[in-house]
Amino acid sequence: MNVRISEDAWFKSSHSTQEGGACVEVADLTTAVGVRDSKDKTGPALLIPPVAWTAFVSGVRTGRIGHPAE
């Protein structure tokens, strides 16, 4: 599926630096959340259902996602 997302819809976390690195950009859309590599603005983007995005963000915030098991 090809979906055009306005450049104005994309934003980067305030925790990201201007030097680049491993950053993603997110677009809060009506029916999905877009996620793309900030270094490849013309490349592919993921479209994630809002309920799945909310679960992912919750998991990161609570430490259930993003921390390797020791």
PQR file of N, CA, C, O and H, with PARSE charges and radii, in Angstrom:
ATOM      1  N   MET A   1       0.846  -1.169   0.000 -0.4000 1.5000
ATOM      2  CA  MET A   1       0.000   0.000   0.000 -0.0000 2.0000
ATOM      3  C   MET A   1       0.894   1.235   0.000  0.5500 1.7000
ATOM      4  O   MET A   1       1.817   1.331   0.808 -0.5500 1.4000
ATOM      5  N   ASN A   2       0.630   2.166  -0.887 -0.4000 1.5000
ATOM      6  CA  ASN A   2       1.360   3.427  -0.917 -0.0000 2.0000
ATOM      7  C   ASN A   2       0.507   4.516  -0.289  0.5500 1.7000
ATOM      8  O   ASN A   2      -0.621   4.761  -0.717 -0.5500 1.4000
ATOM      9  H   ASN A   2      -0.121   2.087  -1.543  0.4000 1.0000
ATOM     10  N   VAL A   3       1.052   5.165   0.725 -0.4000 1.5000
ATOM     11  CA  VAL A   3       0.366   6.243   1.418 -0.0000 2.0000
ATOM     12  C   VAL A   3       1.303   7.440   1.437  0.5500 1.7000
ATOM     13  O   VAL A   3       2.467   7.319   1.818 -0.5500 1.4000
ATOM     14  H   VAL A   3       1.969   4.967   1.072  0.4000 1.0000
ATOM     15  N   ARG A   4       0.804   8.576   1.033 -0.4000 1.5000
ATOM     16  CA  ARG A   4       1.615   9.794   1.095 -0.0000 2.0000
ATOM     17  C   ARG A   4       1.342  10.506   2.425  0.5500 1.7000
ATOM     18  O   ARG A   4       0.198  10.772   2.791 -0.5500 1.4000
ATOM     19  H   ARG A   4      -0.142   8.675   0.724  0.4000 1.0000
ATOM     20  N   ILE A   5       2.425  10.800   3.123 -0.4000 1.5000
ATOM     21  CA  ILE A   5       2.323  11.494   4.409 -0.0000 2.0000
ATOM     22  C   ILE A   5       3.050  12.823   4.272  0.5500 1.7000
ATOM     23  O   ILE A   5       4.218  12.860   3.885 -0.5500 1.4000
ATOM     24  H   ILE A   5       3.355  10.583   2.826  0.4000 1.0000
ATOM     25  N   SER A   6       2.370  13.896   4.585 -0.4000 1.5000
ATOM     26  CA  SER A   6       2.945  15.231   4.486 -0.0000 2.0000
ATOM     27  C   SER A   6       4.199  15.335   5.355  0.5500 1.7000
ATOM     28  O   SER A   6       4.245  14.797   6.462 -0.5500 1.4000
ATOM     29  H   SER A   6       1.421  13.866   4.899  0.4000 1.0000
ATOM     30  N   GLU A   7       5.204  16.027   4.846 -0.4000 1.5000
ATOM     31  CA  GLU A   7       6.429  16.237   5.628 -0.0000 2.0000
ATOM     32  C   GLU A   7       6.142  16.950   6.949  0.5500 1.7000
ATOM     33  O   GLU A   7       6.863  16.760   7.928 -0.5500 1.4000
ATOM     34  H   GLU A   7       5.167  16.464   3.947  0.4000 1.0000
ATOM     35  N   ASP A   8       5.096  17.764   6.976 -0.4000 1.5000
ATOM     36  CA  ASP A   8       4.738  18.491   8.196 -0.0000 2.0000
ATOM     37  C   ASP A   8       4.232  17.565   9.299  0.5500 1.7000
ATOM     38  O   ASP A   8       4.226  17.948  10.469 -0.5500 1.4000
ATOM     39  H   ASP A   8       4.510  17.919   6.181  0.4000 1.0000
ATOM     40  N   ALA A   9       3.808  16.359   8.944 -0.4000 1.5000
ATOM     41  CA  ALA A   9       3.263  15.429   9.930 -0.0000 2.0000
ATOM     42  C   ALA A   9       4.352  14.729  10.743  0.5500 1.7000
ATOM     43  O   ALA A   9       4.081  14.245  11.842 -0.5500 1.4000
ATOM     44  H   ALA A   9       3.813  16.048   7.994  0.4000 1.0000
ATOM     45  N   TRP A  10       5.575  14.669  10.221 -0.4000 1.5000
ATOM     46  CA  TRP A  10       6.660  13.929  10.872 -0.0000 2.0000
ATOM     47  C   TRP A  10       7.325  14.751  11.961  0.5500 1.7000
ATOM     48  O   TRP A  10       7.520  15.957  11.815 -0.5500 1.4000
ATOM     49  H   TRP A  10       5.794  15.063   9.328  0.4000 1.0000
ATOM     50  N   PHE A  11       7.674  14.076  13.065 -0.4000 1.5000
ATOM     51  CA  PHE A  11       8.455  14.753  14.104 -0.0000 2.0000
ATOM     52  C   PHE A  11       9.425  13.780  14.748  0.5500 1.7000
ATOM     53  O   PHE A  11       9.215  12.567  14.757 -0.5500 1.4000
ATOM     54  H   PHE A  11       7.515  13.096  13.183  0.4000 1.0000
ATOM     55  N   LYS A  12      10.488  14.349  15.282 -0.4000 1.5000
ATOM     56  CA  LYS A  12      11.517  13.569  15.954 -0.0000 2.0000
ATOM     57  C   LYS A  12      11.440  13.861  17.447  0.5500 1.7000
ATOM     58  O   LYS A  12      11.049  14.958  17.847 -0.5500 1.4000
ATOM     59  H   LYS A  12      10.658  15.334  15.275  0.4000 1.0000
ATOM     60  N   SER A  13      11.800  12.909  18.252 -0.4000 1.5000
ATOM     61  CA  SER A  13      11.793  13.078  19.697 -0.0000 2.0000
ATOM     62  C   SER A  13      12.676  14.253  20.112  0.5500 1.7000
ATOM     63  O   SER A  13      13.709  14.512  19.496 -0.5500 1.4000
ATOM     64  H   SER A  13      12.117  12.018  17.928  0.4000 1.0000
ATOM     65  N   SER A  14      12.266  14.947  21.142 -0.4000 1.5000
ATOM     66  CA  SER A  14      13.093  16.036  21.676 -0.0000 2.0000
ATOM     67  C   SER A  14      14.372  15.487  22.302  0.5500 1.7000
ATOM     68  O   SER A  14      15.299  16.250  22.574 -0.5500 1.4000
ATOM     69  H   SER A  14      11.426  14.737  21.643  0.4000 1.0000
ATOM     70  N   HIS A  15      14.436  14.181  22.533 -0.4000 1.5000
ATOM     71  CA  HIS A  15      15.635  13.545  23.077 -0.0000 2.0000
ATOM     72  C   HIS A  15      16.659  13.241  21.984  0.5500 1.7000
ATOM     73  O   HIS A  15      17.794  12.879  22.292 -0.5500 1.4000
ATOM     74  H   HIS A  15      13.683  13.562  22.311  0.4000 1.0000
ATOM     75  N   SER A  16      16.275  13.382  20.706 -0.4000 1.5000
ATOM     76  CA  SER A  16      17.194  13.120  19.600 -0.0000 2.0000
ATOM     77  C   SER A  16      18.152  14.289  19.452  0.5500 1.7000
ATOM     78  O   SER A  16      17.807  15.433  19.744 -0.5500 1.4000
ATOM     79  H   SER A  16      15.353  13.676  20.456  0.4000 1.0000
ATOM     80  N   THR A  17      19.359  13.986  18.996 -0.4000 1.5000
ATOM     81  CA  THR A  17      20.348  15.045  18.782 -0.0000 2.0000
ATOM     82  C   THR A  17      20.330  15.468  17.317  0.5500 1.7000
ATOM     83  O   THR A  17      19.766  14.774  16.471 -0.5500 1.4000
ATOM     84  H   THR A  17      19.640  13.056  18.759  0.4000 1.0000
ATOM     85  N   GLN A  18      20.932  16.575  17.034 -0.4000 1.5000
ATOM     86  CA  GLN A  18      21.015  17.071  15.659 -0.0000 2.0000
ATOM     87  C   GLN A  18      22.116  16.369  14.865  0.5500 1.7000
ATOM     88  O   GLN A  18      22.187  16.530  13.647 -0.5500 1.4000
ATOM     89  H   GLN A  18      21.390  17.138  17.722  0.4000 1.0000
ATOM     90  N   GLU A  19      22.977  15.593  15.531 -0.4000 1.5000
ATOM     91  CA  GLU A  19      24.070  14.916  14.854 -0.0000 2.0000
ATOM     92  C   GLU A  19      23.608  13.718  14.038  0.5500 1.7000
ATOM     93  O   GLU A  19      24.400  13.137  13.295 -0.5500 1.4000
ATOM     94  H   GLU A  19      22.919  15.462  16.521  0.4000 1.0000
ATOM     95  N   GLY A  20      22.360  13.345  14.161 -0.4000 1.5000
ATOM     96  CA  GLY A  20      21.873  12.180  13.419 -0.0000 2.0000
ATOM     97  C   GLY A  20      21.912  10.946  14.299  0.5500 1.7000
ATOM     98  O   GLY A  20      21.391  10.952  15.414 -0.5500 1.4000
ATOM     99  H   GLY A  20      21.717  13.816  14.764  0.4000 1.0000
ATOM    100  N   GLY A  21      22.530   9.892  13.798 -0.4000 1.5000
ATOM    101  CA  GLY A  21      22.585   8.662  14.575 -0.0000 2.0000
ATOM    102  C   GLY A  21      21.372   7.800  14.313  0.5500 1.7000
ATOM    103  O   GLY A  21      20.771   7.857  13.240 -0.5500 1.4000
ATOM    104  H   GLY A  21      22.954   9.888  12.892  0.4000 1.0000
ATOM    105  N   ALA A  22      21.025   7.013  15.286 -0.4000 1.5000
ATOM    106  CA  ALA A  22      19.921   6.056  15.145 -0.0000 2.0000
ATOM    107  C   ALA A  22      18.611   6.689  15.607  0.5500 1.7000
ATOM    108  O   ALA A  22      18.120   6.378  16.692 -0.5500 1.4000
ATOM    109  H   ALA A  22      21.514   6.966  16.157  0.4000 1.0000
ATOM    110  N   CYS A  23      18.055   7.558  14.802 -0.4000 1.5000
ATOM    111  CA  CYS A  23      16.815   8.250  15.165 -0.0000 2.0000
ATOM    112  C   CYS A  23      15.670   7.811  14.254  0.5500 1.7000
ATOM    113  O   CYS A  23      15.877   7.448  13.096 -0.5500 1.4000
ATOM    114  H   CYS A  23      18.454   7.810  13.920  0.4000 1.0000
ATOM    115  N   VAL A  24      14.490   7.853  14.795 -0.4000 1.5000
ATOM    116  CA  VAL A  24      13.295   7.618  14.000 -0.0000 2.0000
ATOM    117  C   VAL A  24      12.410   8.842  14.091  0.5500 1.7000
ATOM    118  O   VAL A  24      12.512   9.632  15.030 -0.5500 1.4000
ATOM    119  H   VAL A  24      14.323   8.147  15.736  0.4000 1.0000
ATOM    120  N   GLU A  25      11.545   8.992  13.111 -0.4000 1.5000
ATOM    121  CA  GLU A  25      10.536  10.032  13.124 -0.0000 2.0000
ATOM    122  C   GLU A  25       9.174   9.367  13.166  0.5500 1.7000
ATOM    123  O   GLU A  25       8.994   8.260  12.659 -0.5500 1.4000
ATOM    124  H   GLU A  25      11.463   8.350  12.348  0.4000 1.0000
ATOM    125  N   VAL A  26       8.224  10.047  13.770 -0.4000 1.5000
ATOM    126  CA  VAL A  26       6.884   9.516  13.952 -0.0000 2.0000
ATOM    127  C   VAL A  26       5.879  10.506  13.385  0.5500 1.7000
ATOM    128  O   VAL A  26       6.054  11.719  13.502 -0.5500 1.4000
ATOM    129  H   VAL A  26       8.370  10.947  14.182  0.4000 1.0000
ATOM    130  N   ALA A  27       4.826   9.982  12.771 -0.4000 1.5000
ATOM    131  CA  ALA A  27       3.725  10.810  12.277 -0.0000 2.0000
ATOM    132  C   ALA A  27       2.440  10.296  12.916  0.5500 1.7000
ATOM    133  O   ALA A  27       2.079   9.131  12.748 -0.5500 1.4000
ATOM    134  H   ALA A  27       4.684   8.997  12.676  0.4000 1.0000
ATOM    135  N   ASP A  28       1.765  11.148  13.634 -0.4000 1.5000
ATOM    136  CA  ASP A  28       0.500  10.785  14.286 -0.0000 2.0000
ATOM    137  C   ASP A  28      -0.618  11.003  13.277  0.5500 1.7000
ATOM    138  O   ASP A  28      -1.044  12.133  13.043 -0.5500 1.4000
ATOM    139  H   ASP A  28       2.058  12.095  13.771  0.4000 1.0000
ATOM    140  N   LEU A  29      -1.088   9.911  12.681 -0.4000 1.5000
ATOM    141  CA  LEU A  29      -2.123   9.973  11.652 -0.0000 2.0000
ATOM    142  C   LEU A  29      -3.465   9.579  12.260  0.5500 1.7000
ATOM    143  O   LEU A  29      -3.513   9.136  13.407 -0.5500 1.4000
ATOM    144  H   LEU A  29      -0.742   8.993  12.871  0.4000 1.0000
ATOM    145  N   THR A  30      -4.519   9.729  11.533 -0.4000 1.5000
ATOM    146  CA  THR A  30      -5.850   9.412  12.041 -0.0000 2.0000
ATOM    147  C   THR A  30      -6.041   7.920  12.290  0.5500 1.7000
ATOM    148  O   THR A  30      -6.564   7.523  13.331 -0.5500 1.4000
ATOM    149  H   THR A  30      -4.479  10.089  10.601  0.4000 1.0000
ATOM    150  N   THR A  31      -5.621   7.103  11.343 -0.4000 1.5000
ATOM    151  CA  THR A  31      -5.883   5.662  11.429 -0.0000 2.0000
ATOM    152  C   THR A  31      -4.643   4.834  11.714  0.5500 1.7000
ATOM    153  O   THR A  31      -4.735   3.612  11.826 -0.5500 1.4000
ATOM    154  H   THR A  31      -5.196   7.426  10.497  0.4000 1.0000
ATOM    155  N   ALA A  32      -3.493   5.468  11.834 -0.4000 1.5000
ATOM    156  CA  ALA A  32      -2.242   4.746  12.065 -0.0000 2.0000
ATOM    157  C   ALA A  32      -1.192   5.697  12.604  0.5500 1.7000
ATOM    158  O   ALA A  32      -1.378   6.914  12.619 -0.5500 1.4000
ATOM    159  H   ALA A  32      -3.418   6.462  11.744  0.4000 1.0000
ATOM    160  N   VAL A  33      -0.087   5.121  13.045 -0.4000 1.5000
ATOM    161  CA  VAL A  33       1.090   5.893  13.431 -0.0000 2.0000
ATOM    162  C   VAL A  33       2.183   5.521  12.446  0.5500 1.7000
ATOM    163  O   VAL A  33       2.517   4.346  12.291 -0.5500 1.4000
ATOM    164  H   VAL A  33       0.064   4.133  13.033  0.4000 1.0000
ATOM    165  N   GLY A  34       2.741   6.527  11.779 -0.4000 1.5000
ATOM    166  CA  GLY A  34       3.827   6.283  10.833 -0.0000 2.0000
ATOM    167  C   GLY A  34       5.159   6.345  11.557  0.5500 1.7000
ATOM    168  O   GLY A  34       5.355   7.187  12.433 -0.5500 1.4000
ATOM    169  H   GLY A  34       2.470   7.482  11.905  0.4000 1.0000
ATOM    170  N   VAL A  35       6.073   5.457  11.195 -0.4000 1.5000
ATOM    171  CA  VAL A  35       7.421   5.438  11.773 -0.0000 2.0000
ATOM    172  C   VAL A  35       8.406   5.267  10.624  0.5500 1.7000
ATOM    173  O   VAL A  35       8.247   4.374   9.791 -0.5500 1.4000
ATOM    174  H   VAL A  35       5.914   4.772  10.484  0.4000 1.0000
ATOM    175  N   ARG A  36       9.439   6.136  10.580 -0.4000 1.5000
ATOM    176  CA  ARG A  36      10.446   6.034   9.520 -0.0000 2.0000
ATOM    177  C   ARG A  36      11.825   6.382  10.066  0.5500 1.7000
ATOM    178  O   ARG A  36      11.958   6.980  11.134 -0.5500 1.4000
ATOM    179  H   ARG A  36       9.568   6.861  11.256  0.4000 1.0000
ATOM    180  N   ASP A  37      12.838   5.997   9.313 -0.4000 1.5000
ATOM    181  CA  ASP A  37      14.230   6.314   9.627 -0.0000 2.0000
ATOM    182  C   ASP A  37      14.454   7.788   9.307  0.5500 1.7000
ATOM    183  O   ASP A  37      14.184   8.226   8.189 -0.5500 1.4000
ATOM    184  H   ASP A  37      12.730   5.511   8.445  0.4000 1.0000
ATOM    185  N   SER A  38      14.941   8.549  10.270 -0.4000 1.5000
ATOM    186  CA  SER A  38      15.118   9.987  10.047 -0.0000 2.0000
ATOM    187  C   SER A  38      16.200  10.298   9.021  0.5500 1.7000
ATOM    188  O   SER A  38      16.225  11.400   8.472 -0.5500 1.4000
ATOM    189  H   SER A  38      15.160   8.193  11.178  0.4000 1.0000
ATOM    190  N   LYS A  39      17.097   9.348   8.749 -0.4000 1.5000
ATOM    191  CA  LYS A  39      18.149   9.565   7.767 -0.0000 2.0000
ATOM    192  C   LYS A  39      17.692   9.216   6.352  0.5500 1.7000
ATOM    193  O   LYS A  39      18.393   9.530   5.390 -0.5500 1.4000
ATOM    194  H   LYS A  39      17.077   8.453   9.194  0.4000 1.0000
ATOM    195  N   ASP A  40      16.546   8.581   6.207 -0.4000 1.5000
ATOM    196  CA  ASP A  40      16.049   8.146   4.896 -0.0000 2.0000
ATOM    197  C   ASP A  40      14.596   8.598   4.727  0.5500 1.7000
ATOM    198  O   ASP A  40      13.670   7.787   4.719 -0.5500 1.4000
ATOM    199  H   ASP A  40      15.977   8.326   6.988  0.4000 1.0000
ATOM    200  N   LYS A  41      14.427   9.895   4.593 -0.4000 1.5000
ATOM    201  CA  LYS A  41      13.086  10.479   4.564 -0.0000 2.0000
ATOM    202  C   LYS A  41      12.257  10.037   3.356  0.5500 1.7000
ATOM    203  O   LYS A  41      11.029  10.111   3.401 -0.5500 1.4000
ATOM    204  H   LYS A  41      15.178  10.554   4.600  0.4000 1.0000
ATOM    205  N   THR A  42      12.895   9.585   2.291 -0.4000 1.5000
ATOM    206  CA  THR A  42      12.154   9.119   1.123 -0.0000 2.0000
ATOM    207  C   THR A  42      12.018   7.602   1.104  0.5500 1.7000
ATOM    208  O   THR A  42      11.411   7.039   0.194 -0.5500 1.4000
ATOM    209  H   THR A  42      13.892   9.525   2.255  0.4000 1.0000
ATOM    210  N   GLY A  43      12.576   6.954   2.097 -0.4000 1.5000
ATOM    211  CA  GLY A  43      12.499   5.494   2.177 -0.0000 2.0000
ATOM    212  C   GLY A  43      11.173   5.029   2.731  0.5500 1.7000
ATOM    213  O   GLY A  43      10.248   5.823   2.899 -0.5500 1.4000
ATOM    214  H   GLY A  43      13.069   7.412   2.837  0.4000 1.0000
ATOM    215  N   PRO A  44      11.080   3.756   3.011 -0.5600 1.5000
ATOM    216  CA  PRO A  44       9.818   3.184   3.497  0.2800 2.0000
ATOM    217  C   PRO A  44       9.490   3.631   4.919  0.5500 1.7000
ATOM    218  O   PRO A  44      10.367   4.015   5.692 -0.5500 1.4000
ATOM    219  N   ALA A  45       8.232   3.571   5.228 -0.4000 1.5000
ATOM    220  CA  ALA A  45       7.748   3.879   6.581 -0.0000 2.0000
ATOM    221  C   ALA A  45       6.826   2.755   7.026  0.5500 1.7000
ATOM    222  O   ALA A  45       6.134   2.140   6.215 -0.5500 1.4000
ATOM    223  H   ALA A  45       7.519   3.259   4.599  0.4000 1.0000
ATOM    224  N   LEU A  46       6.829   2.502   8.304 -0.4000 1.5000
ATOM    225  CA  LEU A  46       5.893   1.534   8.873 -0.0000 2.0000
ATOM    226  C   LEU A  46       4.611   2.260   9.244  0.5500 1.7000
ATOM    227  O   LEU A  46       4.656   3.397   9.712 -0.5500 1.4000
ATOM    228  H   LEU A  46       7.391   3.002   8.963  0.4000 1.0000
ATOM    229  N   LEU A  47       3.480   1.623   9.042 -0.4000 1.5000
ATOM    230  CA  LEU A  47       2.196   2.144   9.505 -0.0000 2.0000
ATOM    231  C   LEU A  47       1.692   1.182  10.578  0.5500 1.7000
ATOM    232  O   LEU A  47       1.420   0.015  10.299 -0.5500 1.4000
ATOM    233  H   LEU A  47       3.444   0.699   8.661  0.4000 1.0000
ATOM    234  N   ILE A  48       1.574   1.675  11.786 -0.4000 1.5000
ATOM    235  CA  ILE A  48       1.249   0.847  12.938 -0.0000 2.0000
ATOM    236  C   ILE A  48      -0.121   1.248  13.475  0.5500 1.7000
ATOM    237  O   ILE A  48      -0.392   2.439  13.627 -0.5500 1.4000
ATOM    238  H   ILE A  48       1.796   2.623  12.013  0.4000 1.0000
ATOM    239  N   PRO A  49      -0.992   0.278  13.767 -0.5600 1.5000
ATOM    240  CA  PRO A  49      -2.292   0.616  14.352  0.2800 2.0000
ATOM    241  C   PRO A  49      -2.097   1.372  15.675  0.5500 1.7000
ATOM    242  O   PRO A  49      -1.210   1.028  16.456 -0.5500 1.4000
ATOM    243  N   PRO A  50      -2.912   2.386  15.928 -0.5600 1.5000
ATOM    244  CA  PRO A  50      -2.740   3.188  17.147  0.2800 2.0000
ATOM    245  C   PRO A  50      -2.714   2.367  18.440  0.5500 1.7000
ATOM    246  O   PRO A  50      -1.938   2.683  19.342 -0.5500 1.4000
ATOM    247  N   VAL A  51      -3.541   1.324  18.553 -0.4000 1.5000
ATOM    248  CA  VAL A  51      -3.557   0.530  19.785 -0.0000 2.0000
ATOM    249  C   VAL A  51      -2.229  -0.201  19.975  0.5500 1.7000
ATOM    250  O   VAL A  51      -1.762  -0.340  21.105 -0.5500 1.4000
ATOM    251  H   VAL A  51      -4.171   1.068  17.820  0.4000 1.0000
ATOM    252  N   ALA A  52      -1.618  -0.667  18.893 -0.4000 1.5000
ATOM    253  CA  ALA A  52      -0.320  -1.334  18.983 -0.0000 2.0000
ATOM    254  C   ALA A  52       0.777  -0.334  19.350  0.5500 1.7000
ATOM    255  O   ALA A  52       1.674  -0.662  20.127 -0.5500 1.4000
ATOM    256  H   ALA A  52      -1.997  -0.554  17.975  0.4000 1.0000
ATOM    257  N   TRP A  53       0.715   0.878  18.803 -0.4000 1.5000
ATOM    258  CA  TRP A  53       1.699   1.918  19.134 -0.0000 2.0000
ATOM    259  C   TRP A  53       1.599   2.279  20.618  0.5500 1.7000
ATOM    260  O   TRP A  53       2.617   2.422  21.296 -0.5500 1.4000
ATOM    261  H   TRP A  53      -0.013   1.144  18.172  0.4000 1.0000
ATOM    262  N   THR A  54       0.379   2.426  21.114 -0.4000 1.5000
ATOM    263  CA  THR A  54       0.186   2.754  22.527 -0.0000 2.0000
ATOM    264  C   THR A  54       0.774   1.660  23.417  0.5500 1.7000
ATOM    265  O   THR A  54       1.416   1.963  24.422 -0.5500 1.4000
ATOM    266  H   THR A  54      -0.448   2.311  20.564  0.4000 1.0000
ATOM    267  N   ALA A  55       0.565   0.403  23.062 -0.4000 1.5000
ATOM    268  CA  ALA A  55       1.127  -0.710  23.835 -0.0000 2.0000
ATOM    269  C   ALA A  55       2.656  -0.690  23.783  0.5500 1.7000
ATOM    270  O   ALA A  55       3.311  -0.942  24.794 -0.5500 1.4000
ATOM    271  H   ALA A  55       0.044   0.156  22.245  0.4000 1.0000
ATOM    272  N   PHE A  56       3.227  -0.395  22.618 -0.4000 1.5000
ATOM    273  CA  PHE A  56       4.677  -0.319  22.474 -0.0000 2.0000
ATOM    274  C   PHE A  56       5.257   0.793  23.347  0.5500 1.7000
ATOM    275  O   PHE A  56       6.204   0.562  24.099 -0.5500 1.4000
ATOM    276  H   PHE A  56       2.695  -0.190  21.796  0.4000 1.0000
ATOM    277  N   VAL A  57       4.698   1.981  23.252 -0.4000 1.5000
ATOM    278  CA  VAL A  57       5.198   3.114  24.043 -0.0000 2.0000
ATOM    279  C   VAL A  57       5.070   2.821  25.533  0.5500 1.7000
ATOM    280  O   VAL A  57       5.975   3.133  26.307 -0.5500 1.4000
ATOM    281  H   VAL A  57       3.929   2.168  22.642  0.4000 1.0000
ATOM    282  N   SER A  58       3.970   2.234  25.934 -0.4000 1.5000
ATOM    283  CA  SER A  58       3.783   1.861  27.336 -0.0000 2.0000
ATOM    284  C   SER A  58       4.861   0.874  27.783  0.5500 1.7000
ATOM    285  O   SER A  58       5.411   1.004  28.877 -0.5500 1.4000
ATOM    286  H   SER A  58       3.234   1.980  25.306  0.4000 1.0000
ATOM    287  N   GLY A  59       5.159  -0.107  26.939 -0.4000 1.5000
ATOM    288  CA  GLY A  59       6.187  -1.086  27.265 -0.0000 2.0000
ATOM    289  C   GLY A  59       7.564  -0.469  27.405  0.5500 1.7000
ATOM    290  O   GLY A  59       8.335  -0.866  28.278 -0.5500 1.4000
ATOM    291  H   GLY A  59       4.712  -0.213  26.051  0.4000 1.0000
ATOM    292  N   VAL A  60       7.883   0.500  26.552 -0.4000 1.5000
ATOM    293  CA  VAL A  60       9.173   1.188  26.643 -0.0000 2.0000
ATOM    294  C   VAL A  60       9.236   2.008  27.931  0.5500 1.7000
ATOM    295  O   VAL A  60      10.235   1.966  28.650 -0.5500 1.4000
ATOM    296  H   VAL A  60       7.256   0.822  25.843  0.4000 1.0000
ATOM    297  N   ARG A  61       8.184   2.741  28.214 -0.4000 1.5000
ATOM    298  CA  ARG A  61       8.165   3.601  29.409 -0.0000 2.0000
ATOM    299  C   ARG A  61       8.278   2.807  30.709  0.5500 1.7000
ATOM    300  O   ARG A  61       8.899   3.270  31.666 -0.5500 1.4000
ATOM    301  H   ARG A  61       7.373   2.775  27.630  0.4000 1.0000
ATOM    302  N   THR A  62       7.690   1.630  30.747 -0.4000 1.5000
ATOM    303  CA  THR A  62       7.712   0.831  31.980 -0.0000 2.0000
ATOM    304  C   THR A  62       8.908  -0.111  32.036  0.5500 1.7000
ATOM    305  O   THR A  62       9.095  -0.810  33.032 -0.5500 1.4000
ATOM    306  H   THR A  62       7.186   1.254  29.970  0.4000 1.0000
ATOM    307  N   GLY A  63       9.725  -0.143  30.977 -0.4000 1.5000
ATOM    308  CA  GLY A  63      10.907  -0.992  30.972 -0.0000 2.0000
ATOM    309  C   GLY A  63      10.675  -2.413  30.519  0.5500 1.7000
ATOM    310  O   GLY A  63      11.603  -3.221  30.536 -0.5500 1.4000
ATOM    311  H   GLY A  63       9.574   0.425  30.168  0.4000 1.0000
ATOM    312  N   ARG A  64       9.459  -2.740  30.113 -0.4000 1.5000
ATOM    313  CA  ARG A  64       9.177  -4.088  29.620 -0.0000 2.0000
ATOM    314  C   ARG A  64       9.750  -4.306  28.225  0.5500 1.7000
ATOM    315  O   ARG A  64       9.988  -5.446  27.824 -0.5500 1.4000
ATOM    316  H   ARG A  64       8.705  -2.084  30.099  0.4000 1.0000
ATOM    317  N   ILE A  65       9.975  -3.214  27.478 -0.4000 1.5000
ATOM    318  CA  ILE A  65      10.533  -3.282  26.122 -0.0000 2.0000
ATOM    319  C   ILE A  65      11.764  -2.380  26.079  0.5500 1.7000
ATOM    320  O   ILE A  65      11.754  -1.270  26.611 -0.5500 1.4000
ATOM    321  H   ILE A  65       9.782  -2.289  27.804  0.4000 1.0000
ATOM    322  N   GLY A  66      12.814  -2.871  25.443 -0.4000 1.5000
ATOM    323  CA  GLY A  66      13.972  -2.022  25.202 -0.0000 2.0000
ATOM    324  C   GLY A  66      15.153  -2.252  26.114  0.5500 1.7000
ATOM    325  O   GLY A  66      16.212  -1.660  25.907 -0.5500 1.4000
ATOM    326  H   GLY A  66      12.822  -3.773  25.011  0.4000 1.0000
ATOM    327  N   HIS A  67      15.004  -3.091  27.113 -0.4000 1.5000
ATOM    328  CA  HIS A  67      16.112  -3.392  28.001 -0.0000 2.0000
ATOM    329  C   HIS A  67      16.440  -4.869  27.875  0.5500 1.7000
ATOM    330  O   HIS A  67      15.592  -5.722  28.137 -0.5500 1.4000
ATOM    331  H   HIS A  67      14.143  -3.573  27.281  0.4000 1.0000
ATOM    332  N   PRO A  68      17.680  -5.177  27.471 -0.5600 1.5000
ATOM    333  CA  PRO A  68      18.020  -6.596  27.339  0.2800 2.0000
ATOM    334  C   PRO A  68      18.000  -7.312  28.678  0.5500 1.7000
ATOM    335  O   PRO A  68      18.350  -6.746  29.714 -0.5500 1.4000
ATOM    336  N   ALA A  69      17.588  -8.551  28.632 -0.4000 1.5000
ATOM    337  CA  ALA A  69      17.561  -9.359  29.864 -0.0000 2.0000
ATOM    338  C   ALA A  69      18.991  -9.603  30.333  0.5500 1.7000
ATOM    339  O   ALA A  69      19.901  -9.794  29.526 -0.5500 1.4000
ATOM    340  H   ALA A  69      17.304  -9.011  27.790  0.4000 1.0000
ATOM    341  N   GLU A  70      19.166  -9.593  31.610 -0.4000 1.5000
ATOM    342  CA  GLU A  70      20.515  -9.825  32.171 -0.0000 2.0000
ATOM    343  C   GLU A  70      20.649 -11.235  32.645  0.5500 1.7000
ATOM    344  O   GLU A  70      21.706 -11.620  33.145 -0.5500 1.4000
ATOM    345  H   GLU A  70      18.427  -9.437  32.266  0.4000 1.0000
TER
END
